Amino acid sequence: MLHRHTLLNAVSDFPATRRVILENERWRADVPLMTGLRCFERVPVAVTMQLEEICSPQFCMSSCQMFGPGENVEDDSLLFILRGEAVISIMGIDVRTVKTGDTIGLLRYLKLPVSDTVCTIRATKPCDMIRIPQGPMDDAEENEIYEDELNRWFMAKRTLMGGAILDQYGFETGFGGFLAERCIEDSKVFEVCTRGFVNQIPKLVEDVIFYPGEQLCKEGEPGVCMFFVKAGRVRVQMIGVEDEMVEPGGTVGEHACIGLVNDQPSTAIAETHVWARVLYKPCLKKALMAFDADARNLTKRG
């Protein structure tokens, strides 16, 4: 009996066998393509072909832990799920599911100054993945002939690093332009709370990237989480009210998450690339268990 993970490990050790073995797997005809990832939009074909050629397969059996707190994808590569499903948990609380077509490790792949993760990722179904290295993208960034084609790639990294937000003509808009490193600690949401409570929150959040047009939360949905905007701009829409722009340091979805209202009162959409620190409602409740006064102060607001 040859176990699949043993075969894939062998393929990684002997790259020359990769194409023959992997192309013989018929299920791969239905898998998502690397070129469909938002982060590789308009990246030159020559570069994506190189990424596909040197990426390495990875397999994880159901119920196995893929990553624990403080652990990252090897060499800060990008892990792309071709088949399977995994659950992300924080302090033993399941908060989100990643599945076919999703990625793991995007922030580090983009070389963003992200803190060590507090998340645990556990496979709930057998997961077939590929590990996409940074090298070809690093080389492409240094190659002048790709400068125009990599415009979206550079724009994403610049915005997520807190750089100036540009308009369609490449001029600065005057918005954004900074990285709110203390978007949680200095948030107005927690201005009524003690420092002891607030200081634990950064250890209970997940760092997530949203691409332009992606929805953070939707009006009428349950308040399962709140978003602290670290970089980028978020458009908040509510019926009968003029759209509001949330800048770095601002917060989205807090009223429903805290419990001041039953459902999300507005829809939030990424206006630019957005780096958000996501606090999930069960984690917030757990954090408040030892801080009764803070719990009362938060729910009295408004």
C-alpha positions as CSV (number, residue, x, y, z in Angstrom):
1,M,0.0,0.0,0.0
2,L,1.4,3.4,-1.0
3,H,0.0,6.3,1.0
4,R,-0.6,9.5,-0.9
5,H,1.4,11.7,1.4
6,T,4.4,9.4,1.0
7,L,4.1,9.7,-2.8
8,L,4.0,13.5,-2.7
9,N,6.9,13.7,-0.3
10,A,8.9,11.6,-2.8
11,V,7.8,13.9,-5.7
12,S,9.2,16.9,-3.7
13,D,12.5,15.1,-3.2
14,F,12.7,14.1,-6.9
15,P,11.3,17.1,-8.9
16,A,12.0,15.4,-12.3
17,T,9.1,13.0,-11.5
18,R,6.6,15.7,-10.7
19,R,5.0,16.3,-14.1
20,V,4.5,12.6,-14.9
21,I,2.9,11.7,-11.6
22,L,0.8,14.8,-11.0
23,E,-0.5,15.0,-14.6
24,N,-1.6,11.4,-14.3
25,E,-4.1,12.3,-11.5
26,R,-7.4,12.8,-13.3
27,W,-9.0,14.7,-10.4
28,R,-6.7,17.6,-11.1
29,A,-8.8,18.5,-14.2
30,D,-11.4,20.0,-11.9
31,V,-9.1,21.9,-9.6
32,P,-8.9,25.7,-9.4
33,L,-6.0,27.4,-11.3
34,M,-3.3,29.4,-9.7
35,T,-3.8,32.1,-12.3
36,G,-7.3,32.6,-10.9
37,L,-6.0,33.9,-7.6
38,R,-6.5,37.7,-7.1
39,C,-2.9,38.2,-6.0
40,F,-1.7,37.0,-9.4
41,E,-4.1,39.2,-11.5
42,R,-2.2,40.4,-14.6
43,V,1.0,38.8,-13.5
44,P,2.9,37.9,-16.8
45,V,2.3,34.4,-18.1
46,A,6.0,33.7,-18.2
47,V,6.1,34.3,-14.4
48,T,3.0,32.2,-13.6
49,M,4.3,29.4,-15.7
50,Q,7.5,29.4,-13.7
51,L,5.6,29.4,-10.5
52,E,3.6,26.4,-11.7
53,E,6.7,24.6,-12.8
54,I,8.6,24.9,-9.5
55,C,5.7,24.8,-7.0
56,S,5.7,21.7,-4.8
57,P,2.8,19.4,-3.9
58,Q,1.7,19.0,-0.3
59,F,-0.9,16.7,1.3
60,C,-2.5,16.6,4.7
61,M,-4.8,13.9,6.0
62,S,-8.1,14.6,7.6
63,S,-8.0,15.6,11.3
64,C,-4.3,16.4,11.1
65,Q,-3.0,19.7,12.4
66,M,-1.5,21.7,9.5
67,F,-0.2,24.7,11.5
68,G,-0.2,25.7,15.1
69,P,0.2,29.2,16.7
70,G,3.4,30.8,15.6
71,E,3.9,28.4,12.7
72,N,4.0,29.5,9.1
73,V,4.2,28.0,5.6
74,E,7.7,26.9,4.9
75,D,9.9,29.7,3.4
76,D,7.0,32.1,3.7
77,S,5.5,30.4,0.5
78,L,1.9,30.6,-0.4
79,L,-0.2,27.5,0.2
80,F,-3.0,27.0,-2.4
81,I,-5.7,24.5,-1.6
82,L,-6.6,22.4,-4.6
83,R,-8.9,20.0,-2.9
84,G,-10.1,19.6,0.7
85,E,-11.1,21.7,3.7
86,A,-9.6,22.9,6.9
87,V,-10.8,24.9,9.9
88,I,-9.1,27.9,11.5
89,S,-9.4,28.2,15.3
90,I,-8.2,30.7,17.9
91,M,-7.8,29.6,21.5
92,G,-9.7,26.4,20.7
93,I,-12.6,28.2,19.1
94,D,-13.4,27.4,15.5
95,V,-13.7,30.7,13.7
96,R,-13.5,30.2,9.9
97,T,-13.2,27.5,7.2
98,V,-10.8,27.5,4.3
99,K,-11.5,25.2,1.3
100,T,-10.8,24.5,-2.3
101,G,-9.5,27.7,-4.0
102,D,-8.4,29.4,-0.8
103,T,-4.9,30.2,0.3
104,I,-2.9,30.1,3.5
105,G,0.0,32.5,4.3
106,L,-0.8,35.3,1.9
107,L,0.4,38.1,4.2
108,R,3.8,36.7,4.6
109,Y,4.0,35.8,0.9
110,L,3.5,39.5,0.2
111,K,6.2,40.3,2.8
112,L,3.9,42.3,5.0
113,P,5.0,43.1,8.6
114,V,2.6,40.7,10.2
115,S,2.9,39.4,13.7
116,D,3.2,35.7,14.5
117,T,-0.2,34.0,14.0
118,V,-2.3,32.9,17.0
119,C,-4.3,30.6,14.7
120,T,-4.4,26.8,14.6
121,I,-5.3,25.3,11.2
122,R,-6.6,21.7,11.2
123,A,-7.7,19.7,8.1
124,T,-11.3,18.5,8.3
125,K,-11.1,16.7,5.0
126,P,-8.0,15.3,3.1
127,C,-6.2,18.3,1.6
128,D,-4.3,18.4,-1.6
129,M,-2.3,21.6,-1.9
130,I,0.6,23.2,-3.7
131,R,3.3,25.4,-2.1
132,I,4.0,28.4,-4.3
133,P,7.5,29.9,-3.7
134,Q,8.4,33.6,-3.5
135,G,11.4,33.4,-5.8
136,P,9.9,33.9,-9.2
137,M,7.8,36.9,-8.0
138,D,11.0,38.4,-6.4
139,D,12.8,38.1,-9.7
140,A,9.9,39.6,-11.6
141,E,9.8,42.6,-9.3
142,E,13.5,43.3,-10.2
143,N,12.9,42.9,-13.9
144,E,12.2,46.2,-15.6
145,I,10.3,44.6,-18.6
146,Y,7.6,43.5,-16.2
147,E,7.1,46.8,-14.5
148,D,3.8,47.8,-16.3
149,E,2.3,44.3,-16.1
150,L,3.0,44.0,-12.4
151,N,1.2,47.3,-11.7
152,R,-1.6,45.6,-9.7
153,W,0.9,43.5,-7.8
154,F,2.9,46.5,-6.8
155,M,-0.3,48.5,-6.0
156,A,-1.5,45.8,-3.7
157,K,1.7,45.6,-1.7
158,R,2.0,49.4,-1.5
159,T,-1.5,49.9,-0.2
160,L,-1.2,47.0,2.3
161,M,2.0,48.4,3.6
162,G,0.3,51.7,4.3
163,G,1.4,53.5,1.1
164,A,-0.5,56.3,-0.6
165,I,-3.7,55.3,-2.3
166,L,-3.6,56.2,-5.9
167,D,-6.4,57.0,-8.4
168,Q,-6.9,55.4,-11.8
169,Y,-4.4,57.8,-13.3
170,G,-1.7,57.0,-10.7
171,F,-2.0,60.2,-8.7
172,E,-2.3,60.2,-4.9
173,T,-5.8,60.6,-3.6
174,G,-4.8,62.0,-0.2
175,F,-6.5,59.1,1.6
176,G,-5.0,56.2,3.4
177,G,-1.3,56.5,3.3
178,F,-0.4,55.0,6.6
179,L,-0.3,51.7,8.4
180,A,-2.3,51.7,11.6
181,E,-0.1,49.3,13.6
182,R,-2.1,50.0,16.8
183,C,-5.5,49.8,15.1
184,I,-6.8,47.6,18.0
185,E,-5.0,49.2,21.0
186,D,-6.1,52.7,20.0
187,S,-9.5,51.9,18.6
188,K,-12.4,54.1,19.8
189,V,-14.4,50.9,20.2
190,F,-12.4,50.0,23.3
191,E,-12.0,53.6,24.7
192,V,-14.3,52.7,27.6
193,C,-12.3,49.5,28.5
194,T,-9.4,48.9,30.8
195,R,-5.9,48.5,29.3
196,G,-5.7,45.0,30.7
197,F,-8.6,43.9,28.6
198,V,-7.6,45.7,25.5
199,N,-4.0,44.4,25.6
200,Q,-5.1,40.8,25.2
201,I,-7.2,41.5,22.1
202,P,-4.3,41.5,19.5
203,K,-3.6,37.9,20.6
204,L,-7.1,36.9,19.7
205,V,-7.5,38.1,16.1
206,E,-6.8,36.8,12.6
207,D,-5.1,39.0,10.0
208,V,-7.0,38.9,6.7
209,I,-6.5,40.6,3.3
210,F,-9.5,41.8,1.3
211,Y,-9.2,42.7,-2.4
212,P,-11.1,45.6,-4.0
213,G,-14.8,44.8,-4.2
214,E,-14.7,42.0,-1.7
215,Q,-17.4,42.2,1.1
216,L,-16.3,42.3,4.7
217,C,-19.9,42.1,6.1
218,K,-23.4,42.4,4.8
219,E,-26.4,44.3,6.1
220,G,-28.9,42.0,7.8
221,E,-26.4,39.2,8.5
222,P,-25.5,38.1,12.1
223,G,-22.6,40.0,13.7
224,V,-20.1,37.1,13.8
225,C,-17.0,39.3,13.8
226,M,-15.7,42.9,13.7
227,F,-12.9,44.3,11.5
228,F,-10.1,46.6,12.6
229,V,-8.7,48.3,9.5
230,K,-4.9,48.3,9.5
231,A,-4.4,49.5,5.9
232,G,-6.6,50.5,3.0
233,R,-10.1,51.9,2.8
234,V,-13.5,50.4,3.4
235,R,-16.8,51.7,2.0
236,V,-19.7,51.3,4.4
237,Q,-23.2,51.4,2.7
238,M,-26.5,51.8,4.5
239,I,-29.9,52.3,2.9
240,G,-30.9,56.0,3.0
241,V,-27.6,57.2,4.2
242,E,-24.6,58.5,2.3
243,D,-21.7,56.1,2.0
244,E,-19.0,56.3,4.7
245,M,-15.3,55.6,4.1
246,V,-13.4,53.9,6.9
247,E,-9.7,54.7,7.0
248,P,-6.8,52.9,8.7
249,G,-7.5,52.9,12.4
250,G,-11.2,52.6,11.9
251,T,-13.5,49.7,12.7
252,V,-16.3,47.9,10.8
253,G,-19.1,45.7,12.1
254,E,-18.5,46.4,15.8
255,H,-22.1,47.2,16.8
256,A,-23.5,43.8,15.8
257,C,-20.4,41.9,17.1
258,I,-20.6,43.6,20.5
259,G,-24.3,43.0,20.7
260,L,-25.6,46.6,20.5
261,V,-27.8,45.6,17.6
262,N,-29.0,42.1,16.5
263,D,-27.7,42.1,12.9
264,Q,-25.3,44.0,10.8
265,P,-26.8,47.5,10.1
266,S,-24.7,48.1,7.0
267,T,-22.7,46.5,4.2
268,A,-18.9,47.0,4.2
269,I,-17.0,46.6,0.9
270,A,-13.2,46.9,0.4
271,E,-12.7,50.1,-1.7
272,T,-9.0,49.3,-2.0
273,H,-6.8,46.5,-0.9
274,V,-7.5,46.1,2.8
275,W,-5.6,44.6,5.7
276,A,-8.0,43.9,8.5
277,R,-7.5,42.4,11.9
278,V,-10.6,40.3,12.5
279,L,-12.0,39.7,16.0
280,Y,-14.6,37.0,16.1
281,K,-17.6,37.2,18.5
282,P,-16.9,34.0,20.4
283,C,-13.3,35.2,21.0
284,L,-14.6,38.5,22.3
285,K,-17.0,36.8,24.6
286,K,-14.2,34.6,26.0
287,A,-12.0,37.7,26.5
288,L,-14.7,39.5,28.4
289,M,-15.3,36.6,30.9
290,A,-12.7,37.9,33.3
291,F,-13.6,41.6,32.8
292,D,-17.2,42.1,34.0
293,A,-16.9,45.9,34.1
294,D,-15.6,46.1,30.5
295,A,-18.4,43.9,29.4
296,R,-21.0,46.2,30.9
297,N,-19.3,49.3,29.5
298,L,-19.2,47.9,26.0
299,T,-22.8,46.8,25.9
300,K,-24.0,50.2,27.3
301,R,-22.4,52.2,24.5
302,G,-24.6,54.2,22.1
